[in-house]
Amino acid sequence: VLVLVRSPLPRLRALLQRCWGRLERGLWPGVFGGQSPPWGPALAVQGPALVPQGINDAGESSAEAPSLLESIVWMAAPKQRRTIEVNRCRRRNPRKLIEIKRNIDVCPECGNLKQKHVLCGYCYAKVKEETRLIRMEIHKKEGGPFNAPTVETVVLYEGEKPTEEDEGKRIIERARKRPSWFVQN
Amino acid sequence: MRLSVVAAISHGRVYRRLGLGPRSRLDLLRNLVTALVRHERIETPWARADEMRGYAERLIDYAKRGDKDERAMRMADFWLTEKDLIHKLFKVLAPRFQPHPGSYTRLLQIPNRDGLDRAKMAVIELKGNPLPPLVRPRRASDKTLLNQLLKGYRQDAQQAAAS
């Protein structure tokens, strides 16, 4: 049974192929720490089989110790414990504290707090609720989906008559007194 | 002069990356434009509203050409997914904005969303919509403390100059 596994990322596959090629050709120093890659014979001896023992032992022992030292990757480590005073200076430096906001003001309509460049949350919630009720009335009038009208719309509250400007507009009635903040044009 | 495009640097790029890709970004913006034309006021994340604003205003500019224009009709057909809104665009919005030279939308920031993401939200609306106004224009009144003090100071200065 032949199982074909296709890697989902062609770029990753190309990268892996390139890395493997470099490893095979020995063009990637530092991966095996200066030693030869592990897929060849560990000791390939060419020449006479009988070699003087002393020279061999000296060569091998001298070769092993420096290779161990070379293969370790040196990394930085702190030399001294940082005292709590130094730590406090670093942690409580003004650049690390939370910035205080100086753009908070009082909404002139309702008196709640608001940011200067943002709408007041309370006033917006009021307007949002009223628009929701108006949209419910519109939905009732339209009846179904995709019935957008081809004329303008005007919202009238209790006891209001359409003016001359409202000629030909669709009228949406709301069964309550007009709120003070919704000025009729 | 740099002639190649570097993918990691985005200096001078104006369009945001929204959604799952370029097609998805256009679909997102198309849905938002359709919703804006239908409801005339929508509440969405600020980045999406800002992206969508340019497209909505250009669509209205196309609609002002009139519905006999072939390009205008094709644009409206692409951008409005609900086809009854094409009639609304050409018959209601185009005449409403005919006297205005530009800027048919208003973008205002709202307090951050209540959910876990606390996203920066905005409300975008077409000007001249029939819904209640979001912001009440304030006129400077003479009865505020600062204005009264300034008036008193001006009177004192005039008396000092007269005498």
Chai-1 contact restraints between the chains, C-beta under 6 A:
chainA,res_idxA,chainB,res_idxB,connection_type,confidence,min_distance_angstrom,max_distance_angstrom,comment,restraint_id
A,V118,B,Q109,contact,1.0,0.0,6.0,A-B,restraint_1
A,L119,B,L108,contact,1.0,0.0,6.0,A-B,restraint_2
A,L119,B,I110,contact,1.0,0.0,6.0,A-B,restraint_3
A,G121,B,P111,contact,1.0,0.0,6.0,A-B,restraint_4
A,Y124,B,I110,contact,1.0,0.0,6.0,A-B,restraint_5
A,V127,B,P132,contact,1.0,0.0,6.0,A-B,restraint_6
A,V127,B,L134,contact,1.0,0.0,6.0,A-B,restraint_7
A,E130,B,P132,contact,1.0,0.0,6.0,A-B,restraint_8
A,T131,B,L131,contact,1.0,0.0,6.0,A-B,restraint_9
A,F146,B,E82,contact,1.0,0.0,6.0,A-B,restraint_10
A,F146,B,D84,contact,1.0,0.0,6.0,A-B,restraint_11
A,A148,B,D84,contact,1.0,0.0,6.0,A-B,restraint_12
A,A148,B,L85,contact,1.0,0.0,6.0,A-B,restraint_13
A,A148,B,K88,contact,1.0,0.0,6.0,A-B,restraint_14
A,T150,B,H87,contact,1.0,0.0,6.0,A-B,restraint_15
A,T150,B,K91,contact,1.0,0.0,6.0,A-B,restraint_16
A,E152,B,V92,contact,1.0,0.0,6.0,A-B,restraint_17
A,T153,B,P130,contact,1.0,0.0,6.0,A-B,restraint_18
A,V154,B,P130,contact,1.0,0.0,6.0,A-B,restraint_19
A,V155,B,P130,contact,1.0,0.0,6.0,A-B,restraint_20
A,F182,B,P132,contact,1.0,0.0,6.0,A-B,restraint_21
